[in-house]
């Protein structure tokens, strides 16, 4: 059940809703004149992200994704339209990133000790990591998928982003023209705040166990996602193992990338692209972002522990990132979780 809070802001009612989903919480913020039935909208939001979780979770044995993982090789299998769209997008980003982003790593993720099947991989087919170009066929129009080889699909690098897009879809359908929605480190903004300012979020400094602000990003009609090595990992120091697996080497990523923040038209694309850049590293990753017309900020960890920025698109001009903890802390709001802190007001 979602939680709802309202308060006056700029002569309008401020509505902030949130609820549990995908091991985290979804959030939604908007302002209105009181005519919107916030509780009804909240129920629709919860139902939307619940449907995504039911379709794409690796934690639910009877999710549509896990049934597809167990399905026979060869015939076409009907799937929810949403799952077909996400798989089709995932394959497109796999091609664009030359395999750096790959949803066929479910077995690898489990074998390296992460995710729902950490260390045991029960319920997953005994398939090699990564997707061969002929492993999966997706018919979006027909909402069906065909496997041409065994595969263990894991959508943890794209499903939350799609869930955020679904939150935005619900608010758009309700006629709420200006809003900010998010799940964990994925956010999507529509329009502006009542005072005409863009929505503002803070990019966290990528330090394990620390909640510190690196900079502030202004959002208007755009989605943002962050991937990093500082929230989900095993071990310590030089022995730390990242939860992000490089499908090309079948091993966890070991490079200087501490975090990647990507702006895109949809949270689904931003989510997947942030993971791809984490795997590719700064140079190849920024080139990949440039080919897709995406804006990206890469924070690299130097040997002495300090951070170095590499940026592409609008981030390169530093116009949209204020590397100022003071500015971020002056913007009140709701915490969104792992990688991005939502400072919406």
Secondary structure as GFF3:
##gff-version 3
##sequence-region A 1 345
A	DSSP	beta_strand	3	9	.	.	.	ID=ss1
A	DSSP	beta_strand	12	21	.	.	.	ID=ss2
A	DSSP	beta_strand	24	32	.	.	.	ID=ss3
A	DSSP	alpha_helix	38	56	.	.	.	ID=ss4
A	DSSP	alpha_helix	64	70	.	.	.	ID=ss5
A	DSSP	beta_strand	76	78	.	.	.	ID=ss6
A	DSSP	alpha_helix	81	96	.	.	.	ID=ss7
A	DSSP	alpha_helix	106	111	.	.	.	ID=ss8
A	DSSP	beta_strand	136	139	.	.	.	ID=ss9
A	DSSP	beta_strand	144	147	.	.	.	ID=ss10
A	DSSP	alpha_helix	159	173	.	.	.	ID=ss11
A	DSSP	beta_strand	179	183	.	.	.	ID=ss12
A	DSSP	beta_strand	186	190	.	.	.	ID=ss13
A	DSSP	beta_strand	199	204	.	.	.	ID=ss14
A	DSSP	beta_strand	213	219	.	.	.	ID=ss15
A	DSSP	beta_strand	222	228	.	.	.	ID=ss16
A	DSSP	beta_strand	233	234	.	.	.	ID=ss17
A	DSSP	three_ten_helix	237	239	.	.	.	ID=ss18
A	DSSP	beta_strand	241	242	.	.	.	ID=ss19
A	DSSP	beta_strand	245	246	.	.	.	ID=ss20
A	DSSP	beta_strand	251	252	.	.	.	ID=ss21
A	DSSP	beta_strand	257	264	.	.	.	ID=ss22
A	DSSP	alpha_helix	267	280	.	.	.	ID=ss23
A	DSSP	alpha_helix	282	292	.	.	.	ID=ss24
A	DSSP	beta_strand	295	301	.	.	.	ID=ss25
A	DSSP	beta_strand	307	312	.	.	.	ID=ss26
A	DSSP	three_ten_helix	313	317	.	.	.	ID=ss27
A	DSSP	beta_strand	321	322	.	.	.	ID=ss28
A	DSSP	alpha_helix	325	329	.	.	.	ID=ss29
A	DSSP	beta_strand	340	342	.	.	.	ID=ss30
###
